[in-house]
Each structure stands twice: as C-alpha cells, then as structure tokens.
Amino acid sequence: MLIAMFADIHANRQAFSACLSDELMRRPVGEMMTEAAVHVEPTAPLTRVLQLMVSLKSRSFPVIGPDRRW
C-alpha cells in the first residue's frame, strides 16, 4: 500500500513537471495569480474566520490590519 502511494505521488510530480514548459515559466506572476488575496482583519470574529476556512478549504489566512500591514 505504501509503495503504491509513493508511486502515485511520484507519477503526479512527473506529470506536473512536464506541464511546466519554458514558455509557462517565463510568464510574469501577475498573469498567473491574483493580487486580491483572501485575508482577515485583526478584529474579525473567529467564527467568521472559521467559516472562511471551511468554505474556501484553507488552513490559514494573512491577518492584515487597517494600515494594510501584516
């Protein structure tokens, strides 16, 4: 079972690496990613943050204050 899992991981890494063509890697990050990152403010209720984590399937968010600093 463990060997099969390792083989699957290895195959997935190889497939991912094959997709990273030189052309793709030369593109600017702004074409691939968004500037509008999901974040929370220090005053956000914990229940709201937990809802976001569940709905967005994320384990963490940056906490950014009103002065836009970490």
C-alpha positions as CSV (number, residue, x, y, z in Angstrom):
1,M,0.0,0.0,0.0
2,L,2.7,2.5,0.9
3,I,4.7,1.7,-2.2
4,A,1.6,2.3,-4.3
5,M,1.0,5.7,-2.6
6,F,4.7,6.6,-3.3
7,A,4.3,5.6,-7.0
8,D,1.2,7.7,-7.3
9,I,2.9,10.7,-5.8
10,H,6.0,10.3,-8.0
11,A,3.8,10.0,-11.1
12,N,1.9,13.1,-10.2
13,R,5.1,15.1,-9.7
14,Q,6.4,13.9,-13.1
15,A,3.1,14.9,-14.8
16,F,3.2,18.3,-13.0
17,S,6.8,18.9,-14.0
18,A,6.1,18.1,-17.6
19,C,3.4,20.8,-17.7
20,L,5.8,23.4,-16.6
21,S,7.0,24.4,-20.0
22,D,9.7,27.0,-20.6
23,E,7.0,29.3,-22.1
24,L,4.8,29.0,-19.0
25,M,7.8,29.6,-16.7
26,R,8.7,32.8,-18.5
27,R,5.3,34.4,-17.9
28,P,5.0,37.1,-15.2
29,V,3.5,36.1,-12.0
30,G,0.8,38.7,-12.4
31,E,-0.6,36.8,-15.4
32,M,-0.9,33.6,-13.3
33,M,-2.0,34.9,-9.8
34,T,-4.3,37.5,-8.5
35,E,-3.4,40.5,-6.4
36,A,-6.7,40.2,-4.4
37,A,-5.6,37.7,-1.7
38,V,-8.1,36.5,0.8
39,H,-7.2,38.0,4.2
40,V,-8.8,38.8,7.5
41,E,-8.6,41.8,9.8
42,P,-7.4,41.5,13.4
43,T,-10.9,42.4,14.6
44,A,-12.6,39.7,12.6
45,P,-14.7,37.3,14.7
46,L,-13.1,33.9,15.0
47,T,-16.4,32.3,13.9
48,R,-16.2,34.2,10.6
49,V,-12.6,33.2,10.0
50,L,-13.5,29.5,10.7
51,Q,-16.4,29.8,8.2
52,L,-14.0,31.1,5.6
53,M,-11.5,28.3,6.3
54,V,-14.2,25.7,5.7
55,S,-15.8,27.3,2.7
56,L,-12.5,28.0,0.9
57,K,-10.8,24.8,2.1
58,S,-7.9,26.8,3.5
59,R,-5.9,26.3,6.7
60,S,-4.8,29.9,7.2
61,F,-5.2,33.5,6.1
62,P,-2.9,36.5,6.4
63,V,-4.1,38.9,9.2
64,I,-3.8,42.4,7.8
65,G,-4.7,45.5,9.8
66,P,-6.3,48.7,8.6
67,D,-2.9,50.2,7.8
68,R,-2.5,47.3,5.3
69,R,0.5,45.9,7.3
70,W,0.9,42.3,8.4
